[in-house]
Amino acid sequence: MKIRTLIADDEPLGRSLVRQLLAHDPEIQIIGEAANGTETLCAIQRDAPDLLFLDVEMPALNGFEVLSRLRPDQLPVVIFVTAFDAFALKAFEAHALDYLLKPLTEERFVEALHRAKTHLAGRDKDELRDRLLALTRELSRPSQYVSRMAVECDGRVMFLKAGDIEWVEADGNYLHVYAQKQKYFVRGRISELEKKLAPEQFFRIHRSTIVNLDHVKEFQPLFKGEGVVVMKDGSRLTASRSGSLRLRDFLAAQL
């Protein structure tokens, strides 16, 4: 039985290097890659990997936030991949969990992989899971997302509840915020706003569009992998190919 392995890293070169280091191991079956925390969470819930190479710092959700959203029985054996962080490294060592420090070296990689195989073949998987859960509780930080947003309308500044926001579109250095049949303006970048919105509620379907899933009526796949998100008010928003794929994975994981 091969070891079903998932690679999660927001850097393409990082994923490529792990893939190369695993390429000639006959015991490993790479079942997928993930480029951010949301993709990683969906992939684990959908594919149930045995082994996970997990980058600590990723967009959407960091590695610890991903693990904190899983049930104990969903946790794979994890090898953390991280840039230098003295606090995190001490925590890994205190909980006897393995990690790889970027840039990766083949010797250290082989050592960590051998340890992971030993865990998977042995009887200490429950003990390892307990250590992983303890680390997650220690390092996870409650995410602080905005509950309201200050917006401009007719020369006035108004406050919108986050839940009332239906979708947001980028327009250069400004954002168009749609809520309660009105369009408001905010100065800022959509990538910065995305970090402030709860990821389980707000989803980026296009590089210029974020939607509130509570206001989505349906998703319609189109030719060549793109799609259309239909809002409850009837508005139709374009989802890019990558956005459509991530949205479908996200929604499938909720079923």
Beta strands, then each sheet from edge to edge (+ up, - down):
strand 1: 3-8
strand 2: 28-34
strand 3: 51-55
strand 4: 77-82
strand 5: 99-101
strand 6: 148-153
strand 7: 156-161
strand 8: 165-171
strand 9: 174-179
strand 10: 182-187
strand 11: 202-206
strand 12: 209-212
strand 13: 216-221
strand 14: 227-231
strand 15: 236-239
sheet 1: 2+ 1+ 3+ 4+ 5+
sheet 2: 6+ 7-
sheet 3: 10+ 9- 8+ 12- 11+
sheet 4: 13+ 14- 15+
end
